[in-house]
């Protein structure tokens, strides 16, 4: 009985150490394929800087113990707030496949919805609004239908 208690206590002491060692920062070159790295288009200096910044961020973030990790929310997307930005360029409408490039660097692609605007809009302000179960909707104007979108970058 004492042996089992000692083993249980030892496991409780070792588990946080093992957990933190398993989650050490892994450089992007080891996470992505050569093709994926090429698609990202970072120079060697930019990649090195990004790795340095990400490893510093990870080191500054306390590693949660397995017992403290919160369960995933039941309705994905509701915990995230809307994105407010401006579209780069002109908007004449949208249909499935249309890509909206935002000033904040995000890119959203239309999955469902179609609209032709009477007047083209130059760099309009938009909102990308989260919906239920990870769905997102792009709103150009309150009076116009929303397009269902997903983020590609």
N, C-alpha and C positions, 0 to 999 in steps of 0.2 A: 504494500500500500504506500509506504514512504517512497519507494522507488518511483512509482507512478506519479506521485505529487512532485517529486524532484524533476522528473522528465517534463511534466506539464509546465512547471515554473521556468525551466530552462528554455522551452519552446517560446513561452511568452516573452522572455528577455531577448531571444535571438531573432524573432520574427520582424520587429521594426528595423533591425540592422539589415537583414536580408532584403526587406522591402525597399529600403533606400538604395542598396547596392544594385538592385535590379533596374532601377529607374534612373541611372546616370545618363547625362546628356549624350546623345548620339549625333554626330555631325550630319549635316544634310547630305553630304556625299555618300554616306553609308545608308541613308534612308531612301534615296531616290536613285533611279537608274540613270545611266548616262544620257539617255534620250529625254527623260524628264528634266534633268538639270539643263540640258540644251534648250528645252522649251521655256524654262524659266528665264533664261537669257542673262544671268548674272555674270559679271566678270569674276576672275579669281579673287580680286581684292574685295569686291562686294560680298562674295560668298564667305570669305574669311571673316569680314566684319559682321555679317548676319549670324554666323555660327558663334562668334564671340558674344554678341548681344543675347542670343537665345540661351547660351550656356550660362551667362550671368543671371538672366532672368530666372532660369530653372534653379540655379544655386540659391537665389534669394527667396524662392518660393519654398515654404516648408513642405516636406514630403508627408502626405497624409498616411496615417496608419490604416490598415485594411478595415478596421472597425469604424473609423471616422468617415469613410467615403459614403456620401449621401447617395441614395438610390436615384436612378434616372427619373425625370418627371414623366407623368402619364401622358401628357399631351405636348409633344415636342414642338417648339416654335413659339409657344405662348410666353416663355420666360424671356425671350429676346424682344427688344424694343424695335420700333420702326427705324428705317434708314431714311434720313432726309439729305438730299444732295441735289445736284444739278446735272442734267444730261449734257455730255459733250456733243456739240454739233446741233443738227436740226432734227426735229421729229415731225414726220408727215403722217405717221400712223404706226401700226404694228400688226403682226400676224405671227403664227408659230414659226420660230427660228430667228426672229428679229433679236438682235443683241443691242442692249442699251449700255453704253460705256458712261460711267458716272465720273464726276470731277474727283471724288474721293478714291478713285482707282478701281472700284468694284465694277464687275461686268455681270449683267443679268440677262438671261435669255428667255424669250417668251415661249411658254409651253402650250398655253391655251388662251384664246381670245384674239379678236381681230377688230381693228378700228382704222378708218381712214378719216383724217382730220380735214375740215374745210380749209383751214388756214394752217400752214406750217408754223411750228413753234421753234424759235431759235433758243437753244440752251435752256429749256424750261426747268423749273424746280419740280422735283418729283418726291414722292414718298414710296418706299417699299415697305409694305405692311405685313407682319407675320400673321398667319392664320393657324388653323388647327392642323395637327399632325405634320408639321414641318412645311406646310404650304406657304408661299409668299405671293403677294399681289402688288403689282406696280400701278401706282395711281398718278396720272399726269394732271388731272383736274378733278375736283370733287363731283362735277356734273357729268363726267365721262365714265364709261365702264372701265373696270380695272382689268389688267392683263395678269394671268397667272404666270409667274416667272420662277426661275431657279438660278442660283448664283453659279457662275462658271469661273469667276476669278475675284 
